[in-house]
Structure formats: structure tokens, C-alpha cells
Amino acid sequence: MKILSIDTSSKNCSVAVLEDTDLIVEKHILDEKTHSQKLMPLIDDILKSLKLELADFDLYACSIGPGSFTGVRIGVSTIKAFCDVTLKPTIGINSLESLAYNALNTNYKKGLNLICSIIDAKNDNVYFDLFQIENNEVTSVIEPSCKNINEVIDTLKMYHSSPILFVGDGSEKYQYLLSSKFSKLTFVEDKLNTQSAVSQGIAAYNHYKNGEYGYSNDLIPLYLRKSQAERALDGEK
């Protein structure tokens, strides 16, 4: 199964082509402000290098958030357009799940069965989710949400007896705070804290083989908080 996966939910504009879970090629640009200009040329370069057309893919995957509101809309709109043209299936992957797959495909997970993904949402707020590892896949054990970092710590206290692997730029930002509250924790290396179309494609494949996929109309962004403009209008941070 050929998969075209794109992730524009963070500063990393990432495009990957996979055969099942095997990476064929991946390209990315770390510049959040240019996703709208850089995404299509990245896709075009990859298609030309592999001598592929959009119709050659069996599945499309993109991030539905949380993350950059503009970035998520760019990615979702692009994949929707591809699906409308090709009538191929698609899967929208939660950014927090994609990060969990960043951590899952490392040696860090040895002896661990919990991965906590945390994305910085500014002003001491974060997006977060907790995942259980099973059969080299991850399953969410709580609802993804946006909370103050101290609320996250309170939520995780019930899991304090289990080793937890932290991933995401939020876990990097609050590493010292988390380390002061939990004794059984591990952090991935910095390069794994950014969302990737590769991990997203692997997650999409696992969902597809479990019969969890849809089409263009099923692809809906996941917004866990108001946009910055909406918060400013309401006088919120």
C-alpha cells in the first residue's frame, strides 16, 4: 500500500511516501510561516523523483491537529482536494498520536508501556494525551485536551507508579517541572519532539488495517481550543 502523508500542523512542513510502514522518501522544511508556499512544491518534487502521480497512492494521510490553526487547515484542505480528485481513502491523524509514534519507533520504549505527548500551546497551556503501547501500536487512554501544565501533572499523578516516556515540544519546555514531579520518566531526544509525516503515515497505516478510514468529507480538523483571534476577542490568553 502506497501512502502519501503530509504534516503541516507545526513548524515542520513534512511530506513522506511510505509503502505500508516502510519509508520510501521524506522531505521537510522547518519554517512555519511558509507552509502555504512550500507544501505543494515539496509534494511535486517527491512525485517527480519517484515518477508517481496522485492516482498511484492507495491512501492519503494528514494531521488534523492540534497545532497551528493555519497549518492544520492547509494540510486538511490539500488532502481533501487530492481525495476529491482521486476518490481514494484518507485518514486524519491526531498530532499527539503522531508524536507518540515518534517515540514508539525508538529504543526508548524498552520497559515502558506509556507515552505522553505534550505540545506547547503558550501561556503555560499545553495540548496533551496519554497512550498505551501494545503490539507496536499506540492507543489513547485519556481524551486529548488543552490544559494548564499543572492540570496535566495532576491528571498524570494517577499513573505515577508506571514509567512514562514524554515526547513533544511541550515536554521539552517543561522537562524540569515534570522531572520534579515524577521519578519514573524518560524524555526523547530533541529531534523527535516535532511532528513528522513519517510517523503520521505509520499511524495511518495501522488505522487503515484496522478498518478505521474515511474519505474527503470525513476529514475534519481537531480544535481543542479557540484560535488566537477568538481568545483575544474574548479577553483570554
VOMI-625140 format. One record per residue: residue number from 0; residue in one letter; x, y, z of N, C-alpha, C in turn. Coordinates in pm, whole numbers. Layout:
residues N
+-----+------+--------+--------+--------+--------+--------+--------+--------+--------+--------+
!  nr ! rest !     nx !     ny !     nz !    cax !    cay !    caz !     cx !     cy !     cz !
+-----+------+--------+--------+--------+--------+--------+--------+--------+--------+--------+
! NUM !    A !      X !      Y !      Z !      X !      Y !      Z !      X !      Y !      Z !
...
+-----+------+--------+--------+--------+--------+--------+--------+--------+--------+--------+
end
This chain:
residues 237
+-----+------+--------+--------+--------+--------+--------+--------+--------+--------+--------+
!  nr ! rest !     nx !     ny !     nz !    cax !    cay !    caz !     cx !     cy !     cz !
+-----+------+--------+--------+--------+--------+--------+--------+--------+--------+--------+
!   0 !    M !     84 !   -120 !      0 !      0 !      0 !      0 !     87 !    125 !      0 !
!   1 !    K !     67 !    211 !   -100 !    142 !    336 !   -107 !     64 !    446 !    -34 !
!   2 !    I !    133 !    515 !     55 !     72 !    618 !    138 !    142 !    751 !    115 !
!   3 !    L !     65 !    856 !     90 !    119 !    992 !     86 !     75 !   1060 !    215 !
!   4 !    S !    172 !   1100 !    295 !    144 !   1160 !    425 !    203 !   1300 !    431 !
!   5 !    I !    122 !   1397 !    477 !    172 !   1534 !    495 !    137 !   1583 !    634 !
!   6 !    D !    228 !   1660 !    691 !    203 !   1719 !    822 !    245 !   1866 !    820 !
!   7 !    T !    148 !   1954 !    839 !    175 !   2097 !    842 !    122 !   2159 !    972 !
!   8 !    S !    108 !   2077 !   1075 !     47 !   2124 !   1200 !    146 !   2195 !   1292 !
!   9 !    S !    275 !   2190 !   1258 !    377 !   2253 !   1342 !    471 !   2334 !   1252 !
!  10 !    K !    584 !   2374 !   1306 !    682 !   2448 !   1227 !    743 !   2361 !   1118 !
!  11 !    N !    726 !   2230 !   1129 !    783 !   2137 !   1032 !    683 !   2105 !    923 !
!  12 !    C !    710 !   2152 !    802 !    629 !   2115 !    685 !    689 !   1988 !    630 !
!  13 !    S !    620 !   1876 !    650 !    677 !   1745 !    624 !    591 !   1666 !    526 !
!  14 !    V !    656 !   1603 !    429 !    587 !   1519 !    331 !    662 !   1386 !    322 !
!  15 !    A !    588 !   1276 !    326 !    651 !   1144 !    321 !    571 !   1049 !    234 !
!  16 !    V !    641 !    959 !    170 !    578 !    849 !     96 !    623 !    719 !    161 !
!  17 !    L !    526 !    633 !    193 !    556 !    506 !    256 !    493 !    391 !    178 !
!  18 !    E !    555 !    276 !    187 !    497 !    151 !    139 !    462 !     73 !    264 !
!  19 !    D !    334 !     67 !    299 !    290 !     17 !    430 !    357 !    103 !    538 !
!  20 !    T !    442 !     43 !    621 !    511 !    123 !    723 !    658 !    150 !    688 !
!  21 !    D !    697 !    113 !    567 !    837 !    134 !    525 !    849 !    268 !    453 !
!  22 !    L !    941 !    351 !    499 !    961 !    482 !    439 !   1030 !    470 !    304 !
!  23 !    I !    974 !    536 !    203 !   1036 !    543 !     71 !   1115 !    673 !     58 !
!  24 !    V !   1050 !    785 !     92 !   1119 !    914 !     88 !   1045 !   1013 !    178 !
!  25 !    E !   1121 !   1106 !    235 !   1062 !   1212 !    317 !   1139 !   1341 !    295 !
!  26 !    K !   1066 !   1451 !    284 !   1127 !   1583 !    272 !   1055 !   1678 !    367 !
!  27 !    H !   1129 !   1773 !    421 !   1065 !   1868 !    513 !   1136 !   2002 !    512 !
!  28 !    I !   1064 !   2103 !    555 !   1117 !   2239 !    568 !   1072 !   2293 !    704 !
!  29 !    L !   1167 !   2338 !    784 !   1135 !   2391 !    917 !   1113 !   2542 !    909 !
!  30 !    D !    993 !   2581 !    870 !    957 !   2722 !    862 !    806 !   2733 !    858 !
!  31 !    E !    746 !   2754 !    974 !    600 !   2752 !    986 !    532 !   2856 !    900 !
!  32 !    K !    600 !   2968 !    874 !    536 !   3080 !    804 !    525 !   3059 !    654 !
!  33 !    T !    589 !   2953 !    601 !    588 !   2935 !    456 !    519 !   2806 !    412 !
!  34 !    H !    441 !   2744 !    499 !    377 !   2617 !    462 !    291 !   2631 !    336 !
!  35 !    S !    218 !   2740 !    325 !    129 !   2756 !    210 !    206 !   2768 !     79 !
!  36 !    Q !    329 !   2817 !     86 !    411 !   2829 !    -35 !    497 !   2705 !    -61 !
!  37 !    K !    535 !   2633 !     45 !    633 !   2526 !     31 !    572 !   2387 !     17 !
!  38 !    L !    448 !   2368 !     62 !    392 !   2233 !     64 !    379 !   2172 !    -74 !
!  39 !    M !    313 !   2240 !   -166 !    291 !   2183 !   -298 !    421 !   2158 !   -375 !
!  40 !    P !    520 !   2249 !   -370 !    648 !   2218 !   -435 !    716 !   2095 !   -374 !
!  41 !    L !    705 !   2077 !   -242 !    763 !   1957 !   -180 !    696 !   1831 !   -234 !
!  42 !    I !    563 !   1834 !   -240 !    490 !   1718 !   -293 !    527 !   1693 !   -438 !
!  43 !    D !    532 !   1799 !   -517 !    565 !   1787 !   -659 !    705 !   1728 !   -679 !
!  44 !    D !    802 !   1774 !   -598 !    939 !   1722 !   -609 !    943 !   1573 !   -580 !
!  45 !    I !    869 !   1531 !   -478 !    868 !   1389 !   -441 !    802 !   1305 !   -550 !
!  46 !    L !    690 !   1351 !   -602 !    621 !   1276 !   -706 !    709 !   1261 !   -830 !
!  47 !    K !    776 !   1369 !   -867 !    863 !   1364 !   -985 !    981 !   1271 !   -962 !
!  48 !    S !   1040 !   1276 !   -842 !   1157 !   1192 !   -815 !   1121 !   1043 !   -815 !
!  49 !    L !    999 !   1012 !   -776 !    954 !    872 !   -772 !    877 !    831 !   -897 !
!  50 !    K !    856 !    928 !   -986 !    778 !    905 !  -1108 !    639 !    851 !  -1075 !
!  51 !    L !    575 !    919 !   -980 !    442 !    881 !   -937 !    343 !    993 !   -964 !
!  52 !    E !    214 !    956 !   -974 !    106 !   1053 !   -984 !     15 !   1034 !   -863 !
!  53 !    L !    -72 !   1131 !   -839 !   -160 !   1123 !   -723 !   -244 !    995 !   -725 !
!  54 !    A !   -285 !    953 !   -843 !   -370 !    834 !   -854 !   -297 !    705 !   -816 !
!  55 !    D !   -163 !    711 !   -805 !    -86 !    591 !   -772 !    -90 !    558 !   -623 !
!  56 !    F !   -140 !    650 !   -542 !   -145 !    626 !   -397 !   -274 !    554 !   -358 !
!  57 !    D !   -262 !    469 !   -258 !   -376 !    395 !   -208 !   -442 !    463 !    -89 !
!  58 !    L !   -366 !    550 !    -21 !   -415 !    614 !    100 !   -347 !    749 !    119 !
!  59 !    Y !   -424 !    847 !    164 !   -370 !    980 !    197 !   -386 !   1003 !    347 !
!  60 !    A !   -284 !   1065 !    405 !   -289 !   1094 !    549 !   -243 !   1236 !    576 !
!  61 !    C !   -306 !   1299 !    675 !   -262 !   1433 !    715 !   -295 !   1452 !    863 !
!  62 !    S !   -232 !   1554 !    920 !   -260 !   1588 !   1060 !   -388 !   1670 !   1067 !
!  63 !    I !   -473 !   1636 !   1164 !   -595 !   1713 !   1187 !   -580 !   1805 !   1308 !
!  64 !    G !   -459 !   1811 !   1365 !   -434 !   1892 !   1482 !   -433 !   1803 !   1605 !
!  65 !    P !   -411 !   1863 !   1722 !   -396 !   2007 !   1746 !   -261 !   2059 !   1699 !
!  66 !    G !   -253 !   2191 !   1692 !   -131 !   2256 !   1647 !   -165 !   2391 !   1589 !
!  67 !    S !    -85 !   2433 !   1492 !   -109 !   2560 !   1424 !   -243 !   2555 !   1351 !
!  68 !    F !   -333 !   2649 !   1383 !   -465 !   2651 !   1319 !   -450 !   2665 !   1167 !
!  69 !    T !   -365 !   2759 !   1125 !   -344 !   2780 !    982 !   -280 !   2658 !    918 !
!  70 !    G !   -179 !   2602 !    984 !   -111 !   2485 !    929 !   -203 !   2367 !    913 !
!  71 !    V !   -287 !   2343 !   1013 !   -382 !   2232 !   1005 !   -477 !   2251 !    888 !
!  72 !    R !   -527 !   2373 !    872 !   -621 !   2400 !    761 !   -554 !   2377 !    626 !
!  73 !    I !   -428 !   2414 !    614 !   -355 !   2393 !    488 !   -344 !   2244 !    457 !
!  74 !    G !   -306 !   2166 !    555 !   -290 !   2023 !    534 !   -421 !   1952 !    503 !
!  75 !    V !   -524 !   1983 !    581 !   -654 !   1920 !    560 !   -711 !   1957 !    424 !
!  76 !    S !   -702 !   2084 !    387 !   -755 !   2129 !    257 !   -683 !   2062 !    141 !
!  77 !    T !   -552 !   2045 !    155 !   -474 !   1983 !     48 !   -514 !   1837 !     29 !
!  78 !    I !   -522 !   1763 !    137 !   -557 !   1621 !    127 !   -702 !   1604 !     81 !
!  79 !    K !   -790 !   1691 !    127 !   -929 !   1686 !     79 !   -933 !   1701 !    -73 !
!  80 !    A !   -855 !   1795 !   -126 !   -852 !   1817 !   -271 !   -801 !   1693 !   -344 !
!  81 !    F !   -695 !   1632 !   -290 !   -641 !   1511 !   -352 !   -744 !   1398 !   -352 !
!  82 !    C !   -815 !   1384 !   -241 !   -916 !   1279 !   -231 !  -1035 !   1304 !   -324 !
!  83 !    D !  -1072 !   1431 !   -339 !  -1183 !   1464 !   -428 !  -1148 !   1429 !   -573 !
!  84 !    V !  -1022 !   1445 !   -609 !   -978 !   1418 !   -746 !   -963 !   1268 !   -771 !
!  85 !    T !   -905 !   1197 !   -673 !   -871 !   1056 !   -693 !   -974 !    959 !   -638 !
!  86 !    L !  -1062 !   1008 !   -549 !  -1162 !    924 !   -481 !  -1096 !    815 !   -397 !
!  87 !    K !   -975 !    842 !   -350 !   -904 !    746 !   -264 !   -935 !    774 !   -117 !
!  88 !    P !   -919 !    674 !    -29 !   -946 !    692 !    113 !   -841 !    779 !    182 !
!  89 !    T !   -880 !    831 !    297 !   -790 !    917 !    374 !   -807 !    890 !    523 !
!  90 !    I !   -705 !    927 !    597 !   -710 !    916 !    743 !   -649 !   1043 !    802 !
!  91 !    G !   -722 !   1107 !    893 !   -669 !   1221 !    966 !   -612 !   1173 !   1097 !
!  92 !    I !   -487 !   1210 !   1123 !   -417 !   1163 !   1243 !   -400 !   1277 !   1343 !
!  93 !    N !   -436 !   1252 !   1466 !   -414 !   1344 !   1576 !   -263 !   1371 !   1590 !
!  94 !    S !   -224 !   1497 !   1599 !    -83 !   1532 !   1611 !    -17 !   1467 !   1733 !
!  95 !    L !    -93 !   1451 !   1840 !    -40 !   1391 !   1961 !    -12 !   1242 !   1940 !
!  96 !    E !    -97 !   1177 !   1860 !    -72 !   1036 !   1827 !     50 !   1023 !   1738 !
!  97 !    S !     64 !   1115 !   1643 !    181 !   1113 !   1556 !    309 !   1125 !   1638 !
!  98 !    L !    309 !   1214 !   1737 !    425 !   1227 !   1825 !    452 !   1099 !   1902 !
!  99 !    A !    346 !   1033 !   1946 !    363 !    906 !   2017 !    434 !    804 !   1930 !
! 100 !    Y !    404 !    805 !   1801 !    473 !    714 !   1709 !    619 !    756 !   1688 !
! 101 !    N !    649 !    885 !   1701 !    790 !    928 !   1702 !    866 !    854 !   1811 !
! 102 !    A !    804 !    851 !   1930 !    867 !    787 !   2045 !    863 !    635 !   2035 !
! 103 !    L !    755 !    582 !   1980 !    739 !    437 !   1973 !    848 !    373 !   1888 !
! 104 !    N !    887 !    438 !   1782 !    985 !    381 !   1691 !   1128 !    415 !   1731 !
! 105 !    T !   1156 !    404 !   1860 !   1290 !    427 !   1914 !   1318 !    319 !   2017 !
! 106 !    N !   1440 !    319 !   2066 !   1477 !    224 !   2170 !   1432 !    271 !   2309 !
! 107 !    Y !   1380 !    394 !   2317 !   1339 !    447 !   2447 !   1227 !    366 !   2509 !
! 108 !    K !   1145 !    302 !   2426 !   1024 !    238 !   2476 !   1049 !    107 !   2549 !
! 109 !    K !   1173 !     59 !   2548 !   1202 !    -67 !   2615 !   1169 !    -56 !   2764 !
! 110 !    G !   1087 !   -147 !   2812 !   1049 !   -147 !   2952 !    941 !    -46 !   2985 !
! 111 !    L !    888 !     24 !   2884 !    784 !    123 !   2906 !    655 !     80 !   2838 !
! 112 !    N !    542 !    122 !   2892 !    416 !     95 !   2823 !    326 !    217 !   2813 !
! 113 !    L !    378 !    336 !   2852 !    302 !    460 !   2842 !    385 !    569 !   2775 !
! 114 !    I !    321 !    639 !   2683 !    383 !    753 !   2616 !    292 !    874 !   2635 !
! 115 !    C !    347 !    984 !   2682 !    270 !   1107 !   2699 !    319 !   1210 !   2598 !
! 116 !    S !    230 !   1253 !   2510 !    261 !   1356 !   2410 !    214 !   1491 !   2460 !
! 117 !    I !    302 !   1589 !   2455 !    269 !   1724 !   2501 !    317 !   1826 !   2398 !
! 118 !    I !    223 !   1911 !   2352 !    255 !   2017 !   2257 !    232 !   2152 !   2325 !
! 119 !    D !    330 !   2240 !   2316 !    318 !   2371 !   2379 !    205 !   2451 !   2313 !
! 120 !    A !    115 !   2506 !   2394 !      5 !   2589 !   2344 !     14 !   2732 !   2399 !
! 121 !    K !    131 !   2768 !   2455 !    161 !   2903 !   2504 !     91 !   2933 !   2636 !
! 122 !    N !    147 !   3030 !   2709 !     91 !   3079 !   2836 !     66 !   2967 !   2936 !
! 123 !    D !    162 !   2872 !   2944 !    156 !   2759 !   3037 !     45 !   2661 !   3005 !
! 124 !    N !    -11 !   2670 !   2885 !   -111 !   2574 !   2839 !    -47 !   2476 !   2742 !
! 125 !    V !    -96 !   2354 !   2741 !    -43 !   2253 !   2650 !   -156 !   2166 !   2596 !
! 126 !    Y !   -132 !   2109 !   2479 !   -216 !   2001 !   2429 !   -151 !   1872 !   2477 !
! 127 !    F !   -230 !   1777 !   2525 !   -165 !   1653 !   2568 !   -259 !   1534 !   2558 !
! 128 !    D !   -197 !   1417 !   2552 !   -269 !   1291 !   2551 !   -174 !   1184 !   2604 !
! 129 !    L !   -230 !   1077 !   2654 !   -152 !    967 !   2707 !   -186 !    840 !   2630 !
! 130 !    F !    -84 !    765 !   2591 !   -103 !    648 !   2507 !    -42 !    524 !   2570 !
! 131 !    Q !   -109 !    412 !   2548 !    -58 !    283 !   2591 !      1 !    210 !   2472 !
! 132 !    I !    113 !    145 !   2494 !    181 !     70 !   2387 !    134 !    -75 !   2388 !
! 133 !    E !     94 !   -122 !   2271 !     52 !   -262 !   2260 !     69 !   -309 !   2116 !
! 134 !    N !    142 !   -418 !   2098 !    165 !   -475 !   1965 !    224 !   -373 !   1868 !
! 135 !    N !    317 !   -293 !   1917 !    386 !   -192 !   1838 !    291 !    -87 !   1779 !
! 136 !    E !    180 !    -66 !   1848 !     86 !     41 !   1816 !     55 !    116 !   1944 !
! 137 !    V !     -6 !    235 !   1929 !    -42 !    312 !   2048 !   -193 !    334 !   2051 !
! 138 !    T !   -248 !    335 !   2171 !   -390 !    359 !   2193 !   -407 !    463 !   2301 !
! 139 !    S !   -487 !    565 !   2274 !   -511 !    670 !   2372 !   -587 !    615 !   2492 !
! 140 !    V !   -542 !    652 !   2613 !   -609 !    605 !   2734 !   -684 !    718 !   2805 !
! 141 !    I !   -671 !    842 !   2754 !   -749 !    954 !   2803 !   -791 !   1037 !   2683 !
! 142 !    E !   -879 !   1133 !   2703 !   -921 !   1219 !   2593 !   -816 !   1327 !   2568 !
! 143 !    P !   -778 !   1350 !   2442 !   -684 !   1460 !   2415 !   -748 !   1592 !   2456 !
! 144 !    S !   -668 !   1679 !   2512 !   -724 !   1804 !   2562 !   -619 !   1914 !   2566 !
! 145 !    C !   -665 !   2036 !   2595 !   -577 !   2150 !   2615 !   -596 !   2195 !   2759 !
! 146 !    K !   -487 !   2190 !   2838 !   -494 !   2226 !   2979 !   -370 !   2302 !   3022 !
! 147 !    N !   -379 !   2365 !   3138 !   -261 !   2423 !   3201 !   -166 !   2309 !   3238 !
! 148 !    I !    -37 !   2332 !   3229 !     61 !   2226 !   3255 !     45 !   2167 !   3394 !
! 149 !    N !      3 !   2247 !   3492 !    -17 !   2195 !   3627 !   -138 !   2101 !   3635 !
! 150 !    E !   -240 !   2127 !   3553 !   -354 !   2036 !   3545 !   -312 !   1903 !   3482 !
! 151 !    V !   -223 !   1911 !   3385 !   -171 !   1791 !   3322 !    -98 !   1705 !   3425 !
! 152 !    I !    -15 !   1770 !   3505 !     59 !   1698 !   3610 !    -38 !   1631 !   3706 !
! 153 !    D !   -144 !   1701 !   3744 !   -245 !   1642 !   3834 !   -311 !   1520 !   3770 !
! 154 !    T !   -339 !   1529 !   3640 !   -402 !   1418 !   3569 !   -310 !   1296 !   3564 !
! 155 !    L !   -181 !   1321 !   3548 !    -85 !   1212 !   3533 !    -47 !   1147 !   3665 !
! 156 !    K !    -83 !   1209 !   3776 !    -43 !   1155 !   3906 !    -99 !   1015 !   3929 !
! 157 !    M !   -214 !    985 !   3870 !   -271 !    851 !   3889 !   -187 !    743 !   3819 !
! 158 !    Y !    -96 !    786 !   3732 !     -9 !    691 !   3662 !    134 !    697 !   3715 !
! 159 !    H !    154 !    758 !   3832 !    289 !    783 !   3881 !    371 !    656 !   3905 !
! 160 !    S !    302 !    544 !   3926 !    374 !    419 !   3952 !    426 !    354 !   3825 !
! 161 !    S !    382 !    403 !   3709 !    424 !    346 !   3581 !    524 !    438 !   3512 !
! 162 !    P !    631 !    382 !   3453 !    725 !    464 !   3378 !    655 !    528 !   3259 !
! 163 !    I !    683 !    656 !   3235 !    621 !    727 !   3124 !    729 !    787 !   3035 !
! 164 !    L !    713 !    772 !   2905 !    803 !    832 !   2807 !    738 !    958 !   2754 !
! 165 !    F !    804 !   1073 !   2769 !    748 !   1200 !   2726 !    805 !   1242 !   2591 !
! 166 !    V !    718 !   1300 !   2507 !    759 !   1345 !   2374 !    681 !   1471 !   2338 !
! 167 !    G !    739 !   1556 !   2254 !    673 !   1679 !   2211 !    743 !   1803 !   2263 !
! 168 !    D !    726 !   1916 !   2193 !    796 !   2037 !   2236 !    748 !   2086 !   2372 !
! 169 !    G !    626 !   2049 !   2413 !    577 !   2085 !   2545 !    650 !   2010 !   2654 !
! 170 !    S !    679 !   1883 !   2631 !    754 !   1805 !   2731 !    897 !   1856 !   2740 !
! 171 !    E !    950 !   1903 !   2628 !   1084 !   1961 !   2628 !   1085 !   2092 !   2707 !
! 172 !    K !    984 !   2176 !   2686 !    976 !   2305 !   2753 !    960 !   2289 !   2904 !
! 173 !    Y !    880 !   2189 !   2946 !    852 !   2171 !   3088 !    924 !   2050 !   3147 !
! 174 !    Q !   1038 !   2017 !   3088 !   1112 !   1898 !   3132 !   1150 !   1905 !   3280 !
! 175 !    Y !   1200 !   2019 !   3324 !   1244 !   2029 !   3463 !   1126 !   2022 !   3559 !
! 176 !    L !   1014 !   2082 !   3523 !    895 !   2075 !   3607 !    844 !   1933 !   3617 !
! 177 !    L !    836 !   1864 !   3506 !    789 !   1725 !   3505 !    884 !   1636 !   3585 !
! 178 !    S !   1013 !   1660 !   3570 !   1113 !   1578 !   3641 !   1104 !   1597 !   3791 !
! 179 !    S !   1059 !   1714 !   3834 !   1046 !   1740 !   3977 !    922 !   1674 !   4036 !
! 180 !    K !    829 !   1633 !   3951 !    704 !   1575 !   3998 !    697 !   1423 !   3982 !
! 181 !    F !    773 !   1367 !   3888 !    767 !   1224 !   3861 !    908 !   1165 !   3863 !
! 182 !    S !    920 !   1047 !   3920 !   1051 !    982 !   3928 !   1074 !    882 !   3815 !
! 183 !    K !    966 !    823 !   3766 !    978 !    721 !   3661 !    941 !    781 !   3527 !
! 184 !    L !   1030 !    859 !   3469 !   1001 !    921 !   3340 !   1126 !    927 !   3255 !
! 185 !    T !   1103 !    933 !   3124 !   1210 !    941 !   3027 !   1169 !   1041 !   2920 !
! 186 !    F !   1266 !   1113 !   2865 !   1239 !   1210 !   2759 !   1313 !   1167 !   2632 !
! 187 !    V !   1248 !   1182 !   2518 !   1313 !   1150 !   2392 !   1414 !   1260 !   2358 !
! 188 !    E !   1500 !   1233 !   2263 !   1595 !   1336 !   2221 !   1522 !   1444 !   2143 !
! 189 !    D !   1582 !   1564 !   2140 !   1515 !   1683 !   2087 !   1458 !   1665 !   1947 !
! 190 !    K !   1528 !   1596 !   1858 !   1486 !   1586 !   1719 !   1354 !   1510 !   1702 !
! 191 !    L !   1312 !   1437 !   1806 !   1188 !   1360 !   1800 !   1069 !   1437 !   1854 !
! 192 !    N !   1090 !   1561 !   1898 !    983 !   1639 !   1961 !    898 !   1718 !   1862 !
! 193 !    T !    926 !   1705 !   1733 !    849 !   1775 !   1630 !    771 !   1674 !   1548 !
! 194 !    Q !    648 !   1708 !   1515 !    563 !   1619 !   1437 !    627 !   1584 !   1303 !
! 195 !    S !    602 !   1464 !   1256 !    664 !   1414 !   1133 !    562 !   1340 !   1047 !
! 196 !    A !    568 !   1363 !    917 !    479 !   1293 !    824 !    510 !   1144 !    820 !
! 197 !    V !    632 !   1105 !    858 !    670 !    964 !    858 !    592 !    888 !    966 !
! 198 !    S !    601 !    937 !   1090 !    528 !    873 !   1199 !    378 !    879 !   1175 !
! 199 !    Q !    334 !    988 !   1117 !    192 !   1003 !   1086 !    147 !    898 !    984 !
! 200 !    G !    232 !    872 !    885 !    199 !    771 !    785 !    192 !    631 !    845 !
! 201 !    I !    282 !    603 !    940 !    280 !    473 !   1008 !    151 !    458 !   1089 !
! 202 !    A !    114 !    564 !   1159 !    -11 !    562 !   1235 !   -130 !    541 !   1143 !
! 203 !    A !   -128 !    608 !   1028 !   -238 !    596 !    932 !   -250 !    453 !    880 !
! 204 !    Y !   -138 !    389 !    852 !   -142 !    251 !    805 !   -205 !    160 !    910 !
! 205 !    N !   -166 !    178 !   1036 !   -221 !     95 !   1142 !   -372 !    115 !   1156 !
! 206 !    H !   -418 !    239 !   1142 !   -562 !    264 !   1146 !   -632 !    198 !   1026 !
! 207 !    Y !   -569 !    210 !    909 !   -631 !    155 !    788 !   -648 !      3 !    798 !
! 208 !    K !   -545 !    -66 !    845 !   -555 !   -212 !    851 !   -659 !   -256 !    955 !
! 209 !    N !   -693 !   -165 !   1047 !   -798 !   -193 !   1145 !   -935 !   -146 !   1097 !
! 210 !    G !   -941 !   -103 !    971 !  -1069 !    -61 !    913 !  -1112 !     78 !    951 !
! 211 !    E !  -1020 !    159 !   1004 !  -1052 !    293 !   1051 !  -1004 !    397 !    949 !
! 212 !    Y !  -1087 !    425 !    850 !  -1052 !    525 !    749 !  -1180 !    584 !    692 !
! 213 !    G !  -1165 !    689 !    614 !  -1282 !    753 !    554 !  -1245 !    816 !    422 !
! 214 !    Y !  -1323 !    917 !    382 !  -1299 !    987 !    256 !  -1301 !   1137 !    280 !
! 215 !    S !  -1300 !   1213 !    175 !  -1281 !   1357 !    186 !  -1372 !   1422 !    289 !
! 216 !    N !  -1501 !   1391 !    286 !  -1596 !   1455 !    377 !  -1576 !   1417 !    524 !
! 217 !    D !  -1501 !   1310 !    549 !  -1478 !   1265 !    686 !  -1359 !   1334 !    752 !
! 218 !    L !  -1284 !   1410 !    673 !  -1162 !   1473 !    724 !  -1197 !   1606 !    789 !
! 219 !    I !  -1189 !   1611 !    922 !  -1230 !   1729 !    997 !  -1119 !   1769 !   1095 !
! 220 !    P !  -1079 !   1896 !   1097 !   -976 !   1941 !   1191 !  -1017 !   1919 !   1336 !
! 221 !    L !   -918 !   1891 !   1420 !   -941 !   1873 !   1563 !   -892 !   1998 !   1635 !
! 222 !    Y !   -986 !   2081 !   1678 !   -952 !   2204 !   1751 !   -984 !   2183 !   1899 !
! 223 !    L !   -882 !   2185 !   1982 !   -901 !   2163 !   2125 !   -910 !   2293 !   2204 !
! 224 !    R !   -896 !   2406 !   2135 !   -910 !   2536 !   2200 !   -949 !   2637 !   2094 !
! 225 !    K !   -987 !   2756 !   2138 !  -1021 !   2863 !   2044 !   -894 !   2912 !   1974 !
! 226 !    S !   -913 !   2972 !   1858 !   -799 !   3032 !   1788 !   -750 !   3153 !   1865 !
! 227 !    Q !   -631 !   3202 !   1831 !   -575 !   3319 !   1899 !   -665 !   3440 !   1882 !
! 228 !    A !   -722 !   3456 !   1763 !   -810 !   3570 !   1737 !   -936 !   3562 !   1824 !
! 229 !    E !   -990 !   3439 !   1837 !  -1110 !   3420 !   1919 !  -1080 !   3445 !   2066 !
! 230 !    R !   -963 !   3400 !   2112 !   -926 !   3422 !   2252 !   -905 !   3570 !   2281 !
! 231 !    A !   -843 !   3640 !   2186 !   -820 !   3784 !   2204 !   -953 !   3858 !   2209 !
! 232 !    L !  -1046 !   3816 !   2126 !  -1178 !   3880 !   2125 !  -1251 !   3859 !   2257 !
! 233 !    D !  -1229 !   3742 !   2317 !  -1295 !   3710 !   2443 !  -1215 !   3753 !   2565 !
! 234 !    G !  -1099 !   3815 !   2541 !  -1015 !   3859 !   2651 !   -942 !   3747 !   2724 !
! 235 !    E !   -916 !   3637 !   2652 !   -848 !   3523 !   2712 !   -705 !   3514 !   2662 !
! 236 !    K !   -621 !   3441 !   2737 !   -483 !   3419 !   2696 !   -474 !   3290 !   2617 !
+-----+------+--------+--------+--------+--------+--------+--------+--------+--------+--------+
end
